[in-house]
């Protein structure tokens, strides 16, 4: 199965307020968004295409979380 998603805005502190996202902090937001993706993509043959605006300022740690 192929999945497409964009505008995750991981590590973007102000996106919570700007878009009225229901999270108390960016760590919680990042964890929930990534876990939601993982709950849908379960098959090793599944493909996830990320369309853009993935990270505000990517770090090695945040990229690795998304990879795992």
C-alpha positions as MATLAB code, in Angstrom:
seq = 'XXXXXXXXXXXXXXXXXXXXXXXXXXXXXXXXXXXXXXXXXXXXXXXXXXXXXXXXXXXXXXXXXXXX';
ca = [
       0.000    0.000    0.000;
       1.189    3.529   -0.702;
       0.501    6.346    1.748;
       0.991   10.073    1.232;
       1.269   12.756    3.901;
       2.609   16.282    4.197;
       2.863   19.213    6.575;
       3.813   17.249    9.660;
       5.757   20.256   10.998;
       7.641   18.107   13.510;
       9.759   20.133   15.958;
       7.780   23.278   15.080;
       6.804   24.761   18.424;
       4.584   27.537   17.073;
       2.544   25.244   14.806;
       0.659   24.038   17.888;
      -0.754   27.514   18.452;
      -0.925   28.611   14.808;
      -2.977   25.595   13.741;
      -4.718   24.925   17.030;
      -3.172   21.464   17.321;
      -4.280   19.586   20.450;
      -0.840   19.095   21.992;
       0.792   20.547   25.093;
       4.343   20.499   23.676;
       6.319   19.549   20.573;
       7.691   16.331   22.057;
       4.169   15.023   22.641;
       3.075   16.216   19.185;
       6.056   14.550   17.483;
       5.546   11.273   19.341;
       1.827   11.092   18.600;
       2.185   11.973   14.913;
       4.932    9.378   14.446;
       3.013    6.720   16.403;
      -0.115    7.414   14.336;
       1.880    6.865   11.153;
       3.332    3.633   12.520;
      -0.112    2.375   13.512;
      -1.247    2.599    9.875;
       1.931    1.488    8.111;
       2.497   -2.033    9.331;
       3.493   -4.056    6.294;
       7.160   -4.031    5.271;
       6.001   -3.503    1.697;
       4.054   -0.339    2.566;
       5.484    2.929    1.307;
       5.143    6.345    2.931;
       5.690    9.422    0.786;
       6.366   12.646    2.683;
       5.293   15.656    0.613;
       7.055   18.437    2.445;
       7.142   20.585    5.566;
       8.223   17.583    7.574;
      10.486   19.263   10.151;
      10.946   22.813   11.358;
      14.631   22.241   12.042;
      15.536   18.575   11.725;
      17.982   17.001   14.120;
      19.613   13.593   13.887;
      17.373   12.445   16.740;
      14.117   13.594   15.121;
      15.051   12.082   11.752;
      15.911    8.781   13.415;
      12.533    8.727   15.223;
      10.788    9.040   11.886;
      12.916    6.299   10.340;
      12.326    3.742   13.080;
];
